Amino acid sequence: MISTLPFLLTLAVAGILLILFFLEKRHRKTHPMIGGIHTNIELPHSAEYELYHNDLSLCSKKVRACMAQLDIAYKSHHIDLIETGSYEVISRDYLAVNPAGLLPVLLHNGHPIYESHEIIAYVAARFDGPQKQNLLPPDSAGRSLMQTWVKRASLVGDDPVTGLHASAANCAAILTTPLFCAGVKSIPVHLIIEGLLFHRLRSRPALFLLLKLRGLKGFTRMAPLMKQVDRARNLMGEHLDALEHHLRQGGPYIVGSQLTLADISWMVILERLVEADWIDFFLQQNRRPMLNVYWRLLQATPAYKIGVEQYRHPTVSAATMLVREEKARDPMFRARLEGWNTVA
Ligand SMILES: N[C@@H](CCC(=O)N[C@@H](CS)C(=O)NCC(=O)O)C(=O)O
């Protein structure tokens, strides 16, 4: 009797926890949302434009930069990713805004617009016209050129590794791994476990947990992860070479003298290279001189100053410092990240 009571109690507690887990899981179901505006959905709102975004998120930066350049006011809702503190992006409240559990989302009069490239195209089209500083080329040739470069800087697919050839954004996502590793140090394990329980893609929280357990040094000794970093680094070099070559034909922007959505999309890639401490590696010693000039020009725009620079997250800035310090302290760590004989 004495030994069966604790057993029965443990069983009862486990049963209750399991029931609670499945009940919660029903509320956290995610499903993909088609890109573009959904006029059939109206979410609670109090401003014409409301943006759900995250300081670090590449796609959120792109939308903020676009809104800043077009001088469009919006009500801001910062939603945490695990990288900035917690899995708010899969909370019940946020899933009511985007059942896909992804950022960013822009509401226009309460109607959600999903997918960052659709959001920037939507707002740019609304503000299209000669009377205002706009982000769309006037002619169809310019627009199609812009689209090509927007696409090359847009995140594709659920797993960045699969789209490294097609997208510099996917390369940037993999090159962010050391930054994630440094940042996750300060995130408590139970918050990552929330992701393991409820995130649509378990592999993401599983990776964060692994990075937390291994630490910065340990991560560079994990061959499968380092293989991905090597590929992403080499292919990012190719994407940047292509842009360097393209800028040499004209410039100073991607579509000649006009700043367009293509530049907004590349601005956030270059910013990510700064955050994850790769920028010197790719642009050092005036390697890729056109890109050096281009990057300086982009940094002088309202898009960058208001939409990107003002949103540095303390956890991310601290992680950048950690990566930088580790590289300075341990040349082997740097060499493993940058490739022994690689010319970027
Ligand atoms: N194709 C989507 C990608 C959106 C996306 O992957 N967003 C990331 C942040 S950049 C996200 O919300 N991830 C959720 C998570 O990691 O839990 C877009 O361009 O908006």
The ligand as an SDF file (V2000), in Angstrom:
LIG
                    3D

 20 19  0  0  0  0  0  0  0  0999 V2000
    8.9530   33.8910  -46.1680 N   0  0  0  0  0  0  0  0  0  0  0  0
    8.6160   34.5180  -44.9080 C   0  0  0  0  0  0  0  0  0  0  0  0
    9.5920   34.0330  -43.8870 C   0  0  0  0  0  0  0  0  0  0  0  0
    9.1860   34.4540  -42.5190 C   0  0  0  0  0  0  0  0  0  0  0  0
   10.1210   33.8800  -41.4610 C   0  0  0  0  0  0  0  0  0  0  0  0
   10.7680   32.8260  -41.6310 O   0  0  0  0  0  0  0  0  0  0  0  0
   10.1890   34.6020  -40.3560 N   0  0  0  0  0  0  0  0  0  0  0  0
   11.0270   34.1840  -39.2530 C   0  0  0  0  0  0  0  0  0  0  0  0
   11.7860   35.3710  -38.7040 C   0  0  0  0  0  0  0  0  0  0  0  0
   12.8440   36.0670  -39.9460 S   0  0  0  0  0  0  0  0  0  0  0  0
   10.1230   33.6540  -38.1430 C   0  0  0  0  0  0  0  0  0  0  0  0
    9.1280   34.2440  -37.8340 O   0  0  0  0  0  0  0  0  0  0  0  0
   10.4990   32.5160  -37.5410 N   0  0  0  0  0  0  0  0  0  0  0  0
    9.7730   31.9250  -36.4750 C   0  0  0  0  0  0  0  0  0  0  0  0
   10.6370   31.0960  -35.5730 C   0  0  0  0  0  0  0  0  0  0  0  0
   11.8310   31.0080  -35.8400 O   0  0  0  0  0  0  0  0  0  0  0  0
   10.1380   30.5750  -34.6090 O   0  0  0  0  0  0  0  0  0  0  0  0
    8.6570   36.0500  -45.0590 C   0  0  0  0  0  0  0  0  0  0  0  0
    9.4210   36.5200  -45.9060 O   0  0  0  0  0  0  0  0  0  0  0  0
    7.9430   36.7640  -44.3660 O   0  0  0  0  0  0  0  0  0  0  0  0
  1  2  1  0
  2  3  1  0
  2 18  1  0
  3  4  1  0
  4  5  1  0
  5  6  2  0
  5  7  1  0
  7  8  1  0
  8  9  1  0
  8 11  1  0
  9 10  1  0
 11 12  2  0
 11 13  1  0
 13 14  1  0
 14 15  1  0
 15 16  2  0
 15 17  1  0
 18 19  2  0
 18 20  1  0
M  END
$$$$
